[in-house]
């Protein structure tokens, strides 16, 4: 009995020392809570903790822009050209030129949000500007990491993007926000320059005049990198976003027609 006690006492002491560490591992799960909804990383996704926090920061930055009174009045914003189906604006920020495109999409707000969030892998099938689009890691129904690339657009050759995303239902509708992340396991490919998205976000609101349509505002601050002068790329950004917006308008119009035929 004495020998058993001599054996178990050190073992028990070691176990007691380990318990706080084990508890710490359980309690260390990274999570973010926005608008009453919490996303918590699974153990296998803890290596992406900084990405989830980046998504949270991007969301908060985007919401601040959308809720600022100047967003509605456009005070401090510069009008970018004239378009029959959408409006485009820009403004300088410490991180670079922010471009805004506002339009109306066919489809009710929930359907538009569902398609925008969940239709990633189908993007190349209807948007000729997209070379490929994949889910790199899925944290929850509301947060993930995407890996995608665009084809050549105007003066900018194809770039790839590695971005973390998150979305939430808000008092106004929905906000979806994204930001580039650096992952050692996914280095830049030789054949493509990796762009850096400081902030990419969309706000979806119901059209007060038609519940089958959705007001959509998209903001973007991005450094396309590469050898082109930054000033040239920034001047091209509104035109590039306009091209993407036209494809988006066309896509949701087609979806709406298909939905009406099925009814």
Secondary structure, DSSP 8 states (H G I E B T S, - for coil): -HHHHHHHHHHHHHHHHHHHHHHHHHHT--EEEETTEEEE--GGGGGGHHHHHHHHHHHHHHHHHHHSHHHHH-TT-EE----SSEEEEEEEETTEEEEEEEEEEES-HHHHHHHHHH-GGGHHHH-TTEEEEEEEEE-SSSEEEEEEEE--BTTB--EEEEEEEEEEE-SSEEEEEEEE---TTS---TTSEE-EEEEEEEEEEE-TT-TTEEEEEEEEEEE--SSS-HHHHHHHHHHHHHHHHHHHHHHHHHHHHHHHHH-
